[in-house]
Amino acid sequence: MMNNPFVREQAVAAARHMLTGPVKSNDLAIVLAFRQTLGRDPTGGEMDVFDQVLSAGGDKSIEDRWVDLYQILFASLDFRYCD
């Protein structure tokens, strides 16, 4: 499921929406991404990992890094589990 093109398209759409929105701080954007997808705030460890990915730079654009992070959120158990 997570490698399905539809899931990747949704991650791209979510990333573009985040990047064109009013939130410019990585910390606030990470919290917003978690709230939008999982309905909760990230843990301290999750914040650290996501912040490292966004700050790492490398060969990927900021949009590509956000796409990857949204796809990670979509793949998480929290996203797939309904109580």
C-alpha positions in Angstrom: 0.0 0.0 0.0 2.7 2.5 1.0 4.5 2.2 -2.3 1.3 2.8 -4.2 1.5 5.8 -6.5 -1.7 7.2 -5.0 0.0 7.4 -1.5 3.0 9.1 -3.0 0.8 11.6 -4.8 -1.0 12.4 -1.5 2.4 12.9 0.2 3.4 15.3 -2.6 0.1 17.2 -2.2 0.5 17.4 1.6 4.1 18.6 1.3 3.2 21.3 -1.3 0.3 22.4 0.9 2.7 22.7 3.9 5.3 24.6 2.0 2.9 27.1 0.5 1.1 27.7 3.9 1.9 30.4 6.4 4.0 28.2 8.7 7.7 28.8 8.1 9.2 27.3 11.3 10.3 23.7 11.0 9.2 23.0 14.5 5.7 24.4 14.0 5.4 22.7 10.6 6.3 19.3 12.1 3.7 19.7 14.8 1.1 20.7 12.2 2.0 17.7 10.0 1.5 15.4 12.9 -1.8 17.0 13.9 -3.1 16.8 10.4 -2.2 13.2 9.8 -2.2 11.5 13.2 -4.3 13.8 15.3 -1.6 14.3 17.9 1.6 16.1 18.6 4.9 14.5 17.9 7.0 13.0 20.7 10.3 14.5 21.5 12.1 11.8 19.6 9.9 12.2 16.6 10.5 16.0 16.6 14.3 15.3 16.7 14.2 12.9 13.8 12.0 15.0 11.6 14.0 18.1 12.4 17.2 16.3 11.5 15.8 15.2 8.1 14.6 18.7 7.3 17.9 20.3 8.3 20.1 17.7 6.7 20.0 19.2 3.2 21.9 16.9 1.0 20.8 16.2 -2.6 17.1 16.4 -1.9 15.1 19.6 -2.1 13.1 20.7 0.9 9.9 19.6 -1.0 11.3 16.1 -1.5 12.2 15.9 2.2 8.7 16.9 3.2 7.2 14.4 0.8 9.3 11.6 2.4 8.3 12.7 5.9 4.6 12.7 4.9 5.0 9.3 3.4 6.5 8.1 6.7 3.5 9.5 8.6 1.1 7.8 6.2 3.0 4.5 6.7 2.9 4.8 10.5 0.8 2.5 12.6 -0.9 5.5 14.1 -2.2 6.5 10.7 -3.4 3.1 9.8 -5.0 2.1 13.1 -8.6 3.1 14.0 -9.7 2.6 17.6 
